[in-house]
């Protein structure tokens, strides 16, 4: 009843953190399938436009919209894939070096290459993982928008 729960040891915390890196990296790796689905929506949208409505200004507007959505989706997929690969690398390297030291090297490299503002250096990994998940959710939302545009196109053609 009045027992105090034992706090995890340093080794247990390290193992849990390392497992977080692997799980997040695997989740982010799903970006390829999401991107391929986006390409399918893009191709079907273009096919729908070319099939019936290519002569209309409205459908040319849809072409521009689908091109922009597809380009943005491709960029987000690149970012998510890049994050997944970096997280996998840190998980792998954490076998021989501390996560704190790897994080410091990671931040210094990204800041020096101007891939991250200096103000974001030193963040906790839970914040970084939340940012990765936000990008992945944004990519999924963009995919849903691509299919919404496709459904609108099909409804206009039928």
Secondary structure as the mmCIF struct_conf table of DSSP 4:
data_model
#
loop_
_struct_conf.conf_type_id
_struct_conf.id
_struct_conf.beg_label_comp_id
_struct_conf.beg_label_asym_id
_struct_conf.beg_label_seq_id
_struct_conf.end_label_comp_id
_struct_conf.end_label_asym_id
_struct_conf.end_label_seq_id
HELX_LH_PP_P HELX_LH_PP_P1 UNK A 3 UNK A 9
HELX_RH_AL_P HELX_RH_AL_P1 UNK A 10 UNK A 28
TURN_TY1_P TURN_TY1_P1 UNK A 29 UNK A 30
HELX_RH_AL_P HELX_RH_AL_P2 UNK A 31 UNK A 48
HELX_RH_PI_P HELX_RH_PI_P1 UNK A 49 UNK A 53
TURN_TY1_P TURN_TY1_P2 UNK A 54 UNK A 55
BEND BEND1 UNK A 56 UNK A 56
HELX_RH_AL_P HELX_RH_AL_P3 UNK A 57 UNK A 93
TURN_TY1_P TURN_TY1_P3 UNK A 94 UNK A 96
BEND BEND2 UNK A 97 UNK A 97
HELX_RH_AL_P HELX_RH_AL_P4 UNK A 99 UNK A 112
TURN_TY1_P TURN_TY1_P4 UNK A 113 UNK A 114
BEND BEND3 UNK A 115 UNK A 116
HELX_RH_3T_P HELX_RH_3T_P1 UNK A 118 UNK A 120
TURN_TY1_P TURN_TY1_P5 UNK A 121 UNK A 122
HELX_RH_AL_P HELX_RH_AL_P5 UNK A 125 UNK A 157
#
